[in-house]
């Protein structure tokens, strides 16, 4: 049966794998559904979302509002915790049965292994960490991808139209939409995986004592770099972020030096963010960092070096010592 489905022609449908947190859908899910709607205008197919887990049917209406015509819900006890083997097997069965033209994934920290493994199972192509996804002037599915720290922009084209094309995109690089009155269909799917698909078992999930950092969801980010001088230098960064109801980010240098955890890193090797306000404190402006925050609505830079590269990307620049500037900002905010 799977072989017959595999040999059949692809549909015109565009699929999106839905990422979520215990409280809400991940921002990248809405962004991917927005991209899927644009692609579906070309293929004339449906936009479908796939969500896997426990108690996830509650997200069905939101997925429709973000652009899904059909939501496939895999809600079973076996999917209680993320297991790559189970999730890959379930998605493989769905793809072979329904034959979507394109399958979009968000490149989030703890799911980056899912799309590549699915691509290997399906023996199909995958573009990872892409930006714009589109059909070019020749009608070929294409994606833009930056390389070499953002210095090179390449166009990658899918030539094999007989297999589902897989694409992953980092959060914050695509545009989403939300229409609360949209209508769609929710389809409950069961029996896509069982314990025999598991080579490993999760015995216990240990929660981190520290609070999770939701950089990709933040409207305001205050980031520190080498200029903070050490781990204690982030104390004032936290104060400003807390006062603005924002979150703390960091450059790769600060993370590599052990001043702050990797979960705070913004840049090519960290998170790609798109906040309303990004405040860069003591950050020089290396390309590796810029590619992770350049789409911020407003960038404010604080640096002692007048010719620091970060000022080339800033809407507002303050030449000064962050340990003198930030206390003055806090004083003004307190007023």
URZIGI-V338358 format. One record per residue. PSI is psi as a letter, one per 40 degrees, with the letter a starting at -180 (none if undefined). NEAR is the number of other C-alpha atoms within 12 Angstrom. Layout:
BEGIN
PSI/NEAR + PSI/NEAR
END
This chain:
BEGIN
d/10 + d/16 + d/13 + d/12 + d/22 + d/26 + e/17 + i/21 + i/19 + i/26 + a/30 + e/29 + i/34 + h/46 + i/47 + h/49 + h/48 + h/44 + i/37 + i/32 + i/23 + e/15 + d/12 + i/22 + i/31 + i/35 + d/41 + d/40 + d/49 + d/40 + d/42 + d/50 + d/49 + d/36 + d/40 + d/46 + d/39 + d/28 + d/35 + d/32 + d/18 + d/24 + d/24 + f/16 + a/25 + i/32 + h/42 + h/45 + i/50 + h/45 + h/43 + h/43 + a/33 + h/21 + f/23 + e/32 + d/30 + e/23 + e/35 + d/37 + d/30 + d/36 + d/50 + d/39 + d/30 + e/40 + e/42 + h/48 + d/32 + h/32 + h/39 + h/38 + h/35 + g/37 + g/30 + i/26 + d/19 + d/28 + e/33 + d/21 + i/23 + h/27 + h/28 + d/29 + d/31 + d/35 + d/36 + d/33 + d/32 + d/37 + d/41 + d/36 + d/28 + d/35 + d/40 + d/32 + d/23 + e/31 + f/34 + i/39 + d/38 + i/50 + h/49 + h/51 + i/46 + h/45 + g/39 + i/35 + d/27 + e/17 + e/26 + e/22 + e/23 + d/35 + d/40 + d/30 + d/24 + d/37 + d/31 + d/19 + d/25 + e/31 + f/20 + i/29 + i/29 + h/35 + h/36 + i/31 + f/39 + i/35 + b/37 + h/35 + h/41 + i/30 + h/26 + a/18 + e/10 + e/12 + e/15 + h/21 + h/34 + i/30 + i/33 + i/29 + h/28 + i/27 + i/20 + f/14 + f/18 + e/25 + e/15 + h/13 + h/17 + i/19 + h/22 + h/27 + h/27 + h/29 + d/18 + h/19 + e/24 + e/23 + i/31 + h/43 + h/44 + h/44 + h/45 + i/43 + i/43 + i/42 + i/41 + e/41 + e/38 + i/36 + h/28 + i/26 + i/26 + h/23 + g/19 + d/16 + e/13 + i/19 + i/19 + a/25 + h/24 + h/26 + h/22 + h/21 + h/22 + i/21 + f/21 + e/30 + i/29 + i/20 + d/20 + e/13 + e/21 + h/20 + e/13 + i/13 + i/19 + h/18 + d/8 + i/8 + h/10 + h/8 + h/8 + i/9 + d/6 + i/9 + h/12 + i/17 + h/24 + g/29 + d/38 + e/43 + e/29 + i/30 + d/26 + h/33 + h/45 + h/48 + i/52 + i/48 + a/43 + d/31 + e/33 + e/36 + e/25 + i/23 + d/24 + d/18 + e/26 + e/36 + d/24 + d/29 + d/40 + d/31 + d/26 + d/36 + d/32 + d/18 + d/23 + e/24 + f/16 + a/28 + i/37 + h/44 + i/48 + i/53 + i/48 + d/35 + d/35 + d/34 + d/29 + d/21 + e/18 + e/22 + d/27 + i/33 + i/25 + d/26 + e/32 + e/40 + h/40 + h/49 + a/39 + d/28 + e/31 + b/33 + i/40 + h/45 + i/45 + f/36 + i/36 + d/24 + h/30 + h/45 + h/47 + h/51 + h/49 + f/44 + h/43 + d/35 + f/39 + i/30 + d/28 + d/29 + d/37 + d/38 + e/36 + e/40 + e/47 + e/37 + e/28 + i/31 + d/22 + h/24 + h/33 + h/35 + h/41 + h/41 + i/35 + d/27 + h/22 + d/18 + f/18 + i/25 + d/23 + d/38 + d/30 + e/20 + e/30 + i/31 + d/21 + h/20 + h/30 + h/28 + h/24 + i/21 + h/23 + d/38 + e/28 + d/19 + d/24 + d/35 + d/20 + d/17 + d/23 + d/22 + d/14 + d/12 + d/15 + d/12 + none/7
END
